[in-house]
């Protein structure tokens, strides 16, 4: 049965609804605020933020396959998405209370709850795709949805830096305006308000998916579905080892996605630590990255259809590796570990030093690649499984994206804490990108094929 266009658009708007949480809370506004202003020391803040991401990632890794298998038995995905939406929205609202001096524990708890709920919702949303979209269109729709998400994230980010988040020094936003609603920059209220703002955005824009996107048929009652789902999960874990292509893809993705997650989650905080960027600089950097990310996803939507998902993922991983090497090797007056010298004094303007300009240049590569590496990984998986097994395999897909997701942030946080060098800590991400790329290189496409 053909799915109406409004049903497809409703599904795509889930990414539009979900992305601002990752853009303004995790990466560019609240995360850097937590590291640089809520914590007494930026190194302690980066370590705590990394540990928070690691703990939530471990919980996501353990429970995603279970929930995916249960979803296959209940048939319907929307009730699960609605349940986790409530948790996510309430947790984001609580971030408003993360005022300077209030401590790190409760903000980390609520951020972690929001992250867990967000990722569980993504499992159920992604598993709807093989039933909604024809195989030939999966790569195009997946990348377009991801690009739509970045557009939504960019709009919210622009609104925050232009009208909400003021400088603690001047009291003005990027446009030179007083923050709306009387938000006090000295108390970080513009940064903290990103939690409730993301909650409201999510609430409004997931409604088209609930209203217009067809759900699966009703399956087993909840109690029986849990028992059947747990049994199916056990058989799926045994089955996937008999499907070497899918198994290899999941292992490779497990490793490279860990690096991608850490780069996205910690990149803004790292820039704040390296260059002393305030909310305005980090926000503008985020806007630039999101603009480039939209272009990257639109281009990848065509490349995915022409060349296949694997080619897009490989190209993206190469670009991300180059970019990560670039940002960790850039310092005052140099980049690429001093091989390239960057003469010139600080102009005193926005991104005034040559090192900052180089950092933004490497950031453009991240912007081009970090959307397609995830969107085309999703389409890679969707092309490798049938609609009837999508829930349990997308549960394993979420597991592969989170099974070791605590490891990269943990390693970054630990190396940072032991060495006192955020730069050395961030360099650990390169290991995950290269190892995942090496495994993916020998993986067949689609992954269900017996051999490459």
Buried (B, 14 or more C-beta within 10 A) or exposed (E): EEBEEEBBBBBBBBBBBBBBBBBBBBBBBBBBBBBBBBBEEBBBBBBBBBBBBBBBBBBBBEBBBBBBBBBBBBBBBBBBBEBBBEBBBBBBBBBBEBBBEEEBEEBBBBBBBBBBBBBBBBBBBBBBBBBBBEEEBBBBBBBBBBBBBBBBBBBBBBBBBBBBBBBBEEEBBBEEEEBBEEBEBEBBBBBBBBBBBBBBBBBEBBEBBBEBBBBBEEBBEEEEBBEBBEEBBEEBBEBBEEBBBBBBBBBBBBBBBBBBBBBBBBBBBBBBBBBEBBBBBBBBBBBBBBBBBBBBBBBBBEBBBEBBBBBBBBBBBBBBBBBBBBBBBBBEBBBBEEEEEBEEEEEEEEBBBBBBBBBBBBBBBBBBBBBBBBBBBBBBBBBBBEBEBBBBBBBBBBBBBBBBBBBBBBBBBBBBBEEEBBBBBBBBBBBBBBBBBEBBEEBBBBBBBEEE
